[in-house]
Amino acid sequence: MADSGAVVTYGRLMSDARRGAHALRRAGLVRGDGIAVLCENRIESLAVFWAAQLAGLYYTPISVQFMPDEVNYILSDCDAKAFISTRAQLGQRAGLSIPQSIRFLLDDDQPRFRNWRDTLQAQPDTLIDDASEGAEMLYSSGTTGRPKGVRHTAPGAALGTVSELFRRRIDLHGFQSDMVYLSAAPLYHSAPLRYNAMTLRCGGTSIVMDKFDAATSLALIERYRVTHSQWVPTMFVRLLRLPQEARAAYDLSSQRYAIHAAAPCPIAIKEAMLDWWGDVIYEYYSGTEGNGQTAITPSQWRAHKGSVGRAILGELHILDDHDEELPAGCTGRVFFGGGPQFEYYKDPDKTQRSRSRQGYSTLGDIGYVDTEGYLYLTDRAGNMIITGGVNVYPQEVENVLLEHPCVADAAVFGSPDEEFGERVCAAIELSEDADATAQELIDFCRARLAHLKCPREVAFHDKLPRHDTGKLYRRQIKGRD
């Protein structure tokens, strides 16, 4: 752990994972059940993940930035049999409603909760009889405004079985036993969770930060001779904003792969990072759904600036609104064909909408490929906003704004932001004779949603532009603000 310096050896990790698998079995969970985990980055976090993995369970992490209603929705929707959290997370959510009867706290004893550490001590340090690979069921925001659980691998495979995407990522980014991986993001996000899992399967070392800090991350690279790391563009912006003397104060020469994804990276930002760190910055495009992936090396990116690379899993297809294939250079919907399949849990309609008539699947992005097969993303279907590498869907925020008694109509959209990529903005039509300030509406949202989803700017309009069918002309609003 980067902040405390606490160390987990492979021996301890294996012991805690084996004991944890026994604890979950004795609590009544069987292969194919799930656990939901709401906790900050902690020294126990990865051992809990591996316990679920050994027990053949679905593992659902929940963002610690979510408000009680958002957490309640996932706890109800995911059908997990057990809930694991910490004293700090429960203390911040007075309105939490937990349907799971099996409950553990990692660091405390409370009524109706078992202490995870004490429970582990009573378990044997052996592999359970029916050990098998588990799977993640991560929640990805949906166009309805509610997140949806993504399932693309079922539990139950023999231990050691990994996906083709896993194998290709290991080869692509040179994962091996001498690597040192800096994990700068929360472990409830798909990429940090999966890349830590890859690191540990390869026998490497993970350095897990409690939370990202630009100067601290540079110090960690020097201190631990970090070879691999993972970032989102917002982190690059904050690194570049450090004073020159701070940027030059650390030896960063151990780096081999600085991997980034999650959101489009402005060309100027990536150029500046390449100038600073050299040709160690690798990019990929994929999603929680795991239906395909593109990747691009530093030298390839210099020749194809702005691209997110060529397909390394699945084949790229650019389709028009009628599912017809478009030629190189034409912008359309981005699909992967021939890649892994996935489904949105409890939402067959959304699953079907993610498919073309040919059976290709999409993450909802818009873009084009050039004549050499390099993909360029130009927009996002469904008006999704990516702020600081996190997906925000406008409708969820609009629904909250419309709960305010003074709001007659609301439109939420993203505007360019130098630090976060995009910032959340709202256009508001007030009810007749009603009055509300921008700050009042922002505070109203912050009491109900994770702060990263809430508007940072609010503008008032006499009338929001809508078609007679009710369709909102969001582009017109963005053009006026």
Residue pairs with C-beta under 8 A, 6 or more apart in sequence:
1 7
1 41
1 42
1 43
1 208
1 210
2 182
2 207
2 208
2 209
2 210
2 216
2 220
3 209
3 210
4 43
6 43
8 16
8 43
8 46
8 47
10 200
10 203
12 47
13 46
13 47
13 50
13 200
15 125
16 44
16 47
16 50
16 51
16 120
17 47
17 50
17 51
17 53
17 54
18 51
18 54
18 123
18 124
18 125
18 126
18 127
18 128
19 51
19 120
19 121
19 123
19 124
19 125
20 47
20 48
20 50
20 51
20 52
20 54
20 55
20 116
20 120
20 123
21 51
21 52
21 54
21 55
21 127
21 128
21 131
22 123
22 124
22 126
22 128
23 51
23 116
23 119
23 120
23 123
24 35
24 51
24 52
24 55
24 57
24 82
25 55
25 128
26 123
27 81
27 82
27 102
28 81
28 102
29 35
29 55
29 57
29 81
29 82
29 102
31 55
31 56
31 57
31 130
31 132
31 155
31 156
32 56
32 57
32 58
32 154
32 155
32 156
33 57
33 58
33 80
33 81
33 82
34 57
34 58
34 59
34 60
34 78
34 79
34 80
34 81
34 82
34 137
35 48
35 52
35 57
35 58
35 59
35 60
35 80
35 81
35 82
35 83
35 84
36 60
36 61
36 62
36 74
36 75
36 78
36 80
36 82
36 83
36 84
36 100
37 45
37 48
37 49
37 59
37 60
37 61
37 62
37 83
37 84
37 85
37 188
38 61
38 62
38 64
38 71
38 83
38 84
38 85
38 86
38 89
39 45
39 48
39 64
39 84
39 85
39 86
39 89
39 106
40 64
40 86
40 88
40 89
40 186
40 210
41 186
41 187
41 208
41 209
41 210
41 211
42 86
42 106
42 107
44 106
44 116
44 117
45 187
45 208
46 187
46 196
46 200
46 206
46 208
48 84
48 106
48 116
49 59
49 187
49 193
49 197
50 200
52 58
52 59
52 134
53 59
53 133
53 134
53 197
54 127
54 128
54 131
54 132
54 134
54 159
55 128
55 131
55 134
56 130
56 131
56 132
56 133
56 134
56 155
56 156
57 134
57 155
58 78
58 80
58 134
58 135
58 136
58 137
58 151
58 155
59 134
59 135
59 136
59 137
60 74
60 78
60 80
60 136
60 137
60 138
60 139
60 149
61 138
61 187
61 188
61 193
62 71
62 74
62 75
62 139
62 188
63 70
63 186
63 188
63 189
63 450
64 89
64 186
64 188
65 450
65 451
65 452
66 74
66 450
67 93
67 447
67 448
67 449
67 450
68 93
68 94
68 95
68 96
68 97
69 95
69 448
70 147
70 449
70 450
71 93
71 96
72 95
72 96
72 97
73 146
73 147
74 139
74 147
74 149
75 83
75 97
75 98
75 99
75 100
76 99
77 149
77 345
77 346
78 137
78 139
78 149
78 345
80 100
81 100
81 102
82 100
82 102
82 103
82 104
83 98
83 100
83 102
83 103
83 104
84 103
84 104
84 105
84 106
84 116
85 103
85 104
85 105
85 106
86 105
86 106
86 107
86 108
87 105
87 107
87 108
87 110
90 96
90 105
90 110
103 112
103 113
103 114
104 113
104 114
104 115
104 116
104 119
105 113
105 114
105 115
105 116
106 116
106 117
107 117
108 115
109 115
109 118
131 159
132 155
132 156
132 157
132 158
132 159
133 155
133 156
133 157
133 158
133 159
133 160
133 161
133 162
134 155
135 151
135 153
135 154
135 155
136 153
136 190
136 193
136 194
137 149
137 150
137 151
137 345
138 149
138 150
138 190
138 193
138 288
139 147
139 148
139 149
139 150
139 288
140 147
140 148
140 150
140 287
140 288
140 289
140 391
141 147
141 148
141 384
141 391
141 392
141 393
141 396
142 148
142 344
142 347
142 350
142 393
143 350
143 364
143 382
143 384
143 393
143 395
144 350
144 393
144 395
145 393
145 394
145 395
145 396
145 397
145 398
145 399
146 396
148 344
148 345
148 346
148 347
148 350
149 344
149 345
149 346
150 288
150 289
150 290
150 342
150 343
150 344
150 345
151 342
151 343
151 344
151 345
152 289
152 290
152 291
152 340
152 341
152 342
152 343
153 163
153 290
153 340
162 201
163 290
163 340
164 313
164 340
165 286
165 290
165 293
165 313
165 340
166 194
166 198
168 293
168 312
168 313
169 175
169 198
169 284
169 293
170 198
170 202
172 282
172 284
172 295
172 312
173 228
173 257
173 259
173 282
174 228
174 256
174 257
175 198
175 199
175 202
175 204
175 228
176 202
176 203
176 204
177 202
177 203
177 204
178 204
178 227
179 199
179 202
179 204
179 205
179 227
179 228
179 256
180 204
180 205
180 207
180 224
180 225
180 226
180 227
180 228
180 254
181 195
181 196
181 199
181 204
181 205
181 206
181 207
181 226
181 227
181 228
181 229
181 230
182 207
182 209
182 217
182 220
182 221
182 224
182 226
182 228
182 229
182 230
183 192
183 195
183 196
183 206
183 207
183 208
183 209
183 230
184 192
184 209
184 212
184 217
184 229
184 230
184 231
184 235
185 191
185 192
185 209
185 212
185 230
185 232
185 389
186 192
186 211
187 193
187 196
187 208
189 262
190 288
191 230
191 261
191 262
192 230
195 230
195 259
196 206
196 208
199 205
199 206
199 228
200 206
204 228
205 224
207 220
207 224
207 226
209 216
209 217
209 220
212 235
212 238
214 235
214 238
214 239
214 241
214 242
215 242
215 246
217 229
217 235
217 239
218 239
218 242
218 246
218 247
218 249
218 250
218 252
219 250
220 226
221 229
221 250
221 252
221 254
221 255
222 250
222 251
222 252
222 254
225 254
226 254
226 255
227 254
227 255
227 256
227 257
228 255
228 256
228 257
228 258
228 259
229 255
229 257
229 258
229 259
230 258
230 259
230 260
230 261
231 258
231 259
231 260
232 260
232 261
232 262
232 263
232 388
232 389
233 260
233 262
233 263
233 264
233 265
233 266
233 269
233 270
233 389
233 421
234 263
234 388
234 389
234 419
234 420
234 421
235 389
236 260
236 265
236 269
236 270
236 272
236 273
237 269
237 418
237 419
237 420
238 419
239 247
239 273
240 247
240 269
240 272
240 273
240 276
241 419
247 276
252 277
255 277
255 280
256 280
257 280
257 282
258 273
258 277
258 280
258 281
258 282
259 281
259 282
259 283
259 284
260 281
260 282
260 283
261 283
261 284
261 285
261 286
262 386
262 389
262 390
263 386
263 388
263 389
263 421
264 308
264 377
264 386
264 421
265 283
266 421
267 305
267 306
270 281
270 283
270 301
270 305
271 305
273 281
274 281
274 298
274 301
274 302
278 298
279 297
279 298
279 299
280 298
281 298
281 301
282 295
282 296
282 297
282 298
283 295
283 296
283 301
283 308
283 309
284 293
284 294
284 295
284 296
284 308
284 309
284 312
285 293
285 294
285 295
285 308
285 309
285 375
285 377
286 292
286 293
286 294
287 363
289 342
289 354
289 361
289 363
290 339
290 340
290 342
291 314
291 336
291 339
291 340
291 341
291 342
291 361
291 363
292 311
292 313
292 314
292 315
292 316
292 336
292 339
292 340
292 361
293 311
293 312
293 313
293 314
293 339
294 308
294 309
294 310
294 311
294 312
294 316
294 375
295 309
295 310
295 312
296 304
296 307
296 308
296 309
296 310
296 374
300 307
300 309
300 310
300 374
301 307
301 309
304 370
304 372
304 374
306 376
307 370
307 374
307 375
307 376
308 375
308 376
308 377
309 374
309 375
310 316
310 372
310 373
310 374
310 375
311 336
311 373
311 375
313 336
313 339
313 340
314 336
314 337
314 338
314 339
314 340
315 336
315 337
315 338
315 339
316 334
316 335
316 336
316 369
316 373
316 375
317 325
317 334
317 335
317 336
317 337
317 356
317 358
317 360
318 325
318 326
318 330
318 331
318 332
318 333
318 334
318 335
318 367
318 368
318 369
319 325
319 326
319 332
319 333
319 335
319 356
319 360
320 326
320 332
320 333
321 332
321 333
323 356
323 357
323 358
326 332
326 368
328 368
328 369
328 370
328 371
329 368
329 369
329 370
329 371
330 368
331 366
331 367
331 368
331 378
332 366
332 367
332 368
333 362
333 364
333 365
333 366
333 381
334 362
334 363
334 365
334 366
334 367
334 375
334 377
335 356
335 360
335 361
335 362
336 360
336 361
336 362
337 358
337 359
337 360
337 361
339 361
341 361
342 351
342 361
343 351
344 350
344 351
344 354
354 361
354 362
354 363
354 364
355 361
355 362
356 362
362 381
364 380
364 381
364 382
364 384
365 377
365 379
365 380
365 381
366 377
366 378
366 379
366 380
366 381
367 375
367 376
367 377
367 378
367 379
368 375
368 376
368 378
369 375
369 376
370 376
380 386
382 393
383 393
383 394
383 413
383 414
383 474
384 391
384 392
384 393
384 394
385 391
385 392
385 393
385 394
385 412
385 413
385 414
385 422
385 424
386 392
386 414
386 421
386 422
387 414
387 417
387 420
387 421
387 422
387 423
387 424
387 452
388 419
388 420
388 421
388 452
389 421
390 452
392 414
392 424
392 452
392 453
394 411
394 412
394 413
394 474
395 412
396 449
396 453
397 410
397 412
397 424
397 426
397 445
397 449
397 453
397 454
397 455
398 410
398 411
398 412
398 426
400 444
400 445
400 448
400 449
401 407
401 410
401 412
401 426
401 428
401 441
401 444
401 445
402 409
402 410
403 444
403 448
404 436
404 441
404 444
405 431
405 434
406 430
406 431
406 434
406 435
406 436
407 428
407 429
407 430
407 431
407 434
407 436
407 441
408 429
408 430
408 431
408 432
408 434
409 428
409 429
409 464
409 466
410 426
410 427
410 428
410 429
410 464
411 426
411 427
411 464
411 472
411 474
411 477
412 424
412 425
412 426
412 427
412 455
413 425
413 427
413 474
413 477
413 478
414 422
414 423
414 424
414 425
415 422
415 423
415 425
415 457
415 478
415 481
416 422
416 423
417 423
423 456
423 457
424 452
424 453
424 454
424 455
424 456
425 455
425 456
425 457
425 458
425 459
425 481
426 441
426 455
426 457
426 458
426 459
427 458
427 459
427 460
427 461
427 464
427 477
427 481
428 436
428 441
428 458
428 459
428 460
428 461
429 460
429 461
429 462
429 463
429 464
430 436
430 460
438 457
438 458
438 459
438 460
441 455
441 458
442 454
442 455
442 456
442 458
445 453
445 454
445 455
446 454
457 481
459 481
461 477
461 480
464 472
464 477
465 472
465 473
465 476
465 477
466 472
466 473
467 473
